Amino acid sequence: MGYFNNWSMMGGAVGFGGDVIWILVAIDLALLGIWLWQKISKK
């Protein structure tokens, strides 16, 4: 996976490091979606 992550935003962060960044981004988006859904549901 190291080669595939070479083009990512972090540039130097390849392999395992790049995968961790994408996992954190995915978790962040999931939490944001849940938070927005709860705000919309309360109205």
N, CA, C and O atoms as CSV, one atom per row, in Angstrom:
chain,resi,resn,atom,element,x,y,z
A,1,MET,N,N,0.818,-1.211,0.000
A,1,MET,CA,C,0.000,0.000,0.000
A,1,MET,C,C,0.853,1.262,0.000
A,1,MET,O,O,0.351,2.335,-0.334
A,2,GLY,N,N,2.114,1.162,0.361
A,2,GLY,CA,C,2.984,2.337,0.457
A,2,GLY,C,C,3.045,3.130,-0.840
A,2,GLY,O,O,2.936,4.356,-0.823
A,3,TYR,N,N,3.216,2.446,-1.957
A,3,TYR,CA,C,3.307,3.113,-3.257
A,3,TYR,C,C,2.005,3.842,-3.592
A,3,TYR,O,O,2.028,4.960,-4.108
A,4,PHE,N,N,0.880,3.206,-3.298
A,4,PHE,CA,C,-0.429,3.770,-3.639
A,4,PHE,C,C,-0.688,5.073,-2.892
A,4,PHE,O,O,-1.335,5.973,-3.427
A,5,ASN,N,N,-0.189,5.184,-1.660
A,5,ASN,CA,C,-0.439,6.378,-0.843
A,5,ASN,C,C,0.513,7.538,-1.161
A,5,ASN,O,O,0.399,8.608,-0.564
A,6,ASN,N,N,1.445,7.336,-2.092
A,6,ASN,CA,C,2.443,8.356,-2.399
A,6,ASN,C,C,1.831,9.669,-2.861
A,6,ASN,O,O,2.402,10.732,-2.617
A,7,TRP,N,N,0.675,9.617,-3.527
A,7,TRP,CA,C,0.057,10.813,-4.099
A,7,TRP,C,C,-0.888,11.527,-3.141
A,7,TRP,O,O,-1.484,12.539,-3.509
A,8,SER,N,N,-1.036,11.015,-1.910
A,8,SER,CA,C,-1.973,11.615,-0.959
A,8,SER,C,C,-1.493,12.985,-0.483
A,8,SER,O,O,-0.351,13.368,-0.733
A,9,MET,N,N,-2.364,13.716,0.198
A,9,MET,CA,C,-2.075,15.071,0.671
A,9,MET,C,C,-0.758,15.144,1.451
A,9,MET,O,O,0.013,16.090,1.289
A,10,MET,N,N,-0.508,14.147,2.292
A,10,MET,CA,C,0.636,14.187,3.199
A,10,MET,C,C,1.969,13.971,2.482
A,10,MET,O,O,3.020,14.294,3.037
A,11,GLY,N,N,1.947,13.434,1.267
A,11,GLY,CA,C,3.175,13.264,0.506
A,11,GLY,C,C,4.119,12.270,1.159
A,11,GLY,O,O,4.268,11.149,0.672
A,12,GLY,N,N,4.756,12.661,2.251
A,12,GLY,CA,C,5.738,11.804,2.912
A,12,GLY,C,C,5.104,10.660,3.694
A,12,GLY,O,O,5.756,9.651,3.960
A,13,ALA,N,N,3.833,10.817,4.063
A,13,ALA,CA,C,3.169,9.778,4.853
A,13,ALA,C,C,2.712,8.648,3.936
A,13,ALA,O,O,1.651,8.743,3.319
A,14,VAL,N,N,3.494,7.591,3.840
A,14,VAL,CA,C,3.170,6.469,2.952
A,14,VAL,C,C,2.915,5.209,3.772
A,14,VAL,O,O,3.248,5.152,4.956
A,15,GLY,N,N,2.323,4.200,3.136
A,15,GLY,CA,C,2.094,2.919,3.794
A,15,GLY,C,C,1.157,3.040,4.981
A,15,GLY,O,O,0.073,3.613,4.867
A,16,PHE,N,N,1.569,2.506,6.112
A,16,PHE,CA,C,0.741,2.452,7.319
A,16,PHE,C,C,0.269,3.835,7.738
A,16,PHE,O,O,-0.898,4.010,8.089
A,17,GLY,N,N,1.169,4.828,7.705
A,17,GLY,CA,C,0.812,6.194,8.095
A,17,GLY,C,C,-0.320,6.749,7.251
A,17,GLY,O,O,-1.249,7.358,7.781
A,18,GLY,N,N,-0.251,6.544,5.934
A,18,GLY,CA,C,-1.298,7.025,5.045
A,18,GLY,C,C,-2.633,6.350,5.334
A,18,GLY,O,O,-3.683,6.992,5.294
A,19,ASP,N,N,-2.589,5.046,5.627
A,19,ASP,CA,C,-3.818,4.320,5.941
A,19,ASP,C,C,-4.465,4.857,7.210
A,19,ASP,O,O,-5.686,4.994,7.273
A,20,VAL,N,N,-3.654,5.162,8.225
A,20,VAL,CA,C,-4.172,5.694,9.488
A,20,VAL,C,C,-4.893,7.016,9.239
A,20,VAL,O,O,-5.972,7.247,9.785
A,21,ILE,N,N,-4.299,7.885,8.415
A,21,ILE,CA,C,-4.913,9.180,8.111
A,21,ILE,C,C,-6.290,8.977,7.483
A,21,ILE,O,O,-7.245,9.650,7.871
A,22,TRP,N,N,-6.410,8.069,6.529
A,22,TRP,CA,C,-7.704,7.835,5.871
A,22,TRP,C,C,-8.709,7.225,6.828
A,22,TRP,O,O,-9.900,7.522,6.736
A,23,ILE,N,N,-8.256,6.370,7.756
A,23,ILE,CA,C,-9.161,5.801,8.768
A,23,ILE,C,C,-9.692,6.916,9.671
A,23,ILE,O,O,-10.885,6.954,9.974
A,24,LEU,N,N,-8.812,7.822,10.101
A,24,LEU,CA,C,-9.237,8.939,10.943
A,24,LEU,C,C,-10.220,9.842,10.205
A,24,LEU,O,O,-11.207,10.287,10.790
A,25,VAL,N,N,-9.963,10.115,8.933
A,25,VAL,CA,C,-10.882,10.931,8.124
A,25,VAL,C,C,-12.250,10.257,8.036
A,25,VAL,O,O,-13.276,10.924,8.170
A,26,ALA,N,N,-12.275,8.945,7.813
A,26,ALA,CA,C,-13.533,8.213,7.704
A,26,ALA,C,C,-14.319,8.271,9.016
A,26,ALA,O,O,-15.531,8.486,9.002
A,27,ILE,N,N,-13.629,8.078,10.157
A,27,ILE,CA,C,-14.277,8.164,11.470
A,27,ILE,C,C,-14.830,9.561,11.694
A,27,ILE,O,O,-15.948,9.720,12.184
A,28,ASP,N,N,-14.043,10.583,11.334
A,28,ASP,CA,C,-14.446,11.973,11.488
A,28,ASP,C,C,-15.727,12.257,10.714
A,28,ASP,O,O,-16.654,12.868,11.244
A,29,LEU,N,N,-15.778,11.818,9.472
A,29,LEU,CA,C,-16.969,12.039,8.644
A,29,LEU,C,C,-18.176,11.302,9.207
A,29,LEU,O,O,-19.289,11.828,9.180
A,30,ALA,N,N,-17.972,10.094,9.715
A,30,ALA,CA,C,-19.072,9.325,10.305
A,30,ALA,C,C,-19.639,10.044,11.528
A,30,ALA,O,O,-20.856,10.157,11.671
A,31,LEU,N,N,-18.757,10.532,12.416
A,31,LEU,CA,C,-19.204,11.261,13.602
A,31,LEU,C,C,-19.930,12.540,13.213
A,31,LEU,O,O,-20.961,12.868,13.800
A,32,LEU,N,N,-19.408,13.260,12.235
A,32,LEU,CA,C,-20.048,14.483,11.757
A,32,LEU,C,C,-21.440,14.189,11.212
A,32,LEU,O,O,-22.386,14.929,11.483
A,33,GLY,N,N,-21.567,13.110,10.444
A,33,GLY,CA,C,-22.861,12.724,9.899
A,33,GLY,C,C,-23.866,12.382,10.989
A,33,GLY,O,O,-25.025,12.788,10.908
A,34,ILE,N,N,-23.438,11.635,12.015
A,34,ILE,CA,C,-24.310,11.281,13.136
A,34,ILE,C,C,-24.760,12.548,13.874
A,34,ILE,O,O,-25.934,12.692,14.215
A,35,TRP,N,N,-23.810,13.468,14.116
A,35,TRP,CA,C,-24.115,14.710,14.827
A,35,TRP,C,C,-25.128,15.549,14.058
A,35,TRP,O,O,-26.085,16.060,14.640
A,36,LEU,N,N,-24.922,15.691,12.754
A,36,LEU,CA,C,-25.862,16.453,11.922
A,36,LEU,C,C,-27.236,15.786,11.896
A,36,LEU,O,O,-28.259,16.467,11.972
A,37,TRP,N,N,-27.264,14.457,11.790
A,37,TRP,CA,C,-28.529,13.721,11.768
A,37,TRP,C,C,-29.307,13.932,13.059
A,37,TRP,O,O,-30.527,14.091,13.030
A,38,GLN,N,N,-28.603,13.934,14.203
A,38,GLN,CA,C,-29.263,14.160,15.492
A,38,GLN,C,C,-29.818,15.581,15.564
A,38,GLN,O,O,-30.932,15.783,16.047
A,39,LYS,N,N,-29.054,16.571,15.089
A,39,LYS,CA,C,-29.535,17.965,15.095
A,39,LYS,C,C,-30.787,18.118,14.242
A,39,LYS,O,O,-31.739,18.788,14.643
A,40,ILE,N,N,-30.785,17.492,13.056
A,40,ILE,CA,C,-31.934,17.577,12.158
A,40,ILE,C,C,-33.148,16.852,12.762
A,40,ILE,O,O,-34.279,17.322,12.638
A,41,SER,N,N,-32.908,15.715,13.410
A,41,SER,CA,C,-33.999,14.918,13.983
A,41,SER,C,C,-34.703,15.650,15.114
A,41,SER,O,O,-35.912,15.495,15.288
A,42,LYS,N,N,-33.964,16.454,15.893
A,42,LYS,CA,C,-34.552,17.151,17.042
A,42,LYS,C,C,-35.546,18.236,16.609
A,42,LYS,O,O,-36.462,18.573,17.360
A,43,LYS,N,N,-35.369,18.774,15.418
A,43,LYS,CA,C,-36.240,19.869,14.979
A,43,LYS,C,C,-37.664,19.382,14.705
A,43,LYS,O,O,-38.526,20.176,14.327
